Amino acid sequence: MESILCVDIPVQMISCTDTNGKITPLRFRFRDKNGEIITITIDRILSEDQDRNRVGAHFSCAARIYGSQKTFQLWYNYFAHEWRLSRLTL
């Protein structure tokens, strides 16, 4: 799969955290390579790793971006309280 965005892009995230601490990312936005702010609603979480003994949580997700279905990786750093888009593929 071809990567269309650089690795490690900061994103603004809307997520839900349940009473047990499980995080569910819902929607995020980022600035694309042209400087436009793009808002993405997550359709499906394909896989997740939220092991609390690690530095962060990893999510593999799918959503419609630029009019077509794409998969991407999101990463949440527990200590910095920061979300990053680590990979967006065609």
C-alpha positions as CSV (number, residue, x, y, z in Angstrom):
1,M,0.0,0.0,0.0
2,E,1.2,3.5,-0.8
3,S,1.6,6.0,2.0
4,I,0.1,9.4,1.2
5,L,1.0,11.3,4.3
6,C,4.1,11.6,6.4
7,V,4.5,9.5,9.5
8,D,3.8,11.0,12.9
9,I,1.3,13.8,12.3
10,P,-0.4,15.4,15.4
11,V,-4.2,15.2,15.4
12,Q,-7.0,16.7,17.4
13,M,-9.1,13.8,18.6
14,I,-12.6,13.3,20.0
15,S,-12.7,10.0,21.9
16,C,-14.7,8.3,24.5
17,T,-13.2,6.7,27.6
18,D,-15.3,4.2,29.6
19,T,-15.3,3.7,33.4
20,N,-12.6,1.0,33.0
21,G,-10.3,3.4,31.1
22,K,-10.8,1.8,27.6
23,I,-10.4,4.5,24.9
24,T,-12.5,4.6,21.8
25,P,-11.4,7.1,19.1
26,L,-14.4,8.6,17.3
27,R,-13.4,11.6,15.2
28,F,-10.2,13.6,14.5
29,R,-8.9,16.4,12.4
30,F,-5.5,17.2,11.0
31,R,-3.8,19.6,8.6
32,D,-3.0,18.0,5.3
33,K,0.1,18.7,3.1
34,N,-1.8,21.6,1.4
35,G,-2.5,23.2,4.8
36,E,-6.2,22.4,4.8
37,I,-7.9,21.1,8.0
38,I,-9.4,17.7,7.3
39,T,-12.0,16.2,9.7
40,I,-12.4,12.4,9.7
41,T,-15.1,10.3,11.3
42,I,-13.8,6.8,12.1
43,D,-16.0,4.1,10.5
44,R,-14.4,1.0,12.1
45,I,-11.6,0.2,14.5
46,L,-9.9,-2.8,12.9
47,S,-7.6,-3.6,15.8
48,E,-6.3,-2.0,19.0
49,D,-3.7,-2.5,21.6
50,Q,-4.3,-0.6,24.9
51,D,-1.9,-2.4,27.2
52,R,-1.6,0.0,30.2
53,N,2.0,-1.3,30.9
54,R,3.2,0.5,27.8
55,V,3.7,4.1,26.8
56,G,0.6,4.4,24.6
57,A,-2.4,2.8,22.8
58,H,-2.3,1.9,19.2
59,F,-5.4,1.7,16.9
60,S,-5.8,0.5,13.3
61,C,-8.8,2.2,11.8
62,A,-10.8,2.6,8.6
63,A,-12.7,5.7,7.3
64,R,-13.6,7.6,4.2
65,I,-10.9,10.2,3.5
66,Y,-10.8,12.3,0.3
67,G,-13.8,10.4,-0.9
68,S,-12.4,6.9,-0.7
69,Q,-12.0,4.2,2.0
70,K,-8.6,4.3,3.7
71,T,-6.9,2.5,6.6
72,F,-4.6,4.3,9.0
73,Q,-2.9,4.0,12.4
74,L,-3.6,6.2,15.4
75,W,-1.4,6.3,18.5
76,Y,-2.2,7.8,21.9
77,N,0.6,8.6,24.3
78,Y,-0.6,8.1,27.9
79,F,2.0,10.4,29.4
80,A,1.9,13.3,27.0
81,H,-1.9,13.0,26.5
82,E,-1.4,13.4,22.8
83,W,-2.8,11.7,19.6
84,R,-0.8,11.1,16.4
85,L,-1.6,9.8,13.0
86,S,1.2,7.4,12.3
87,R,0.3,6.1,8.8
88,L,-2.4,6.7,6.2
89,T,-2.5,4.3,3.3
90,L,-4.5,3.9,0.1
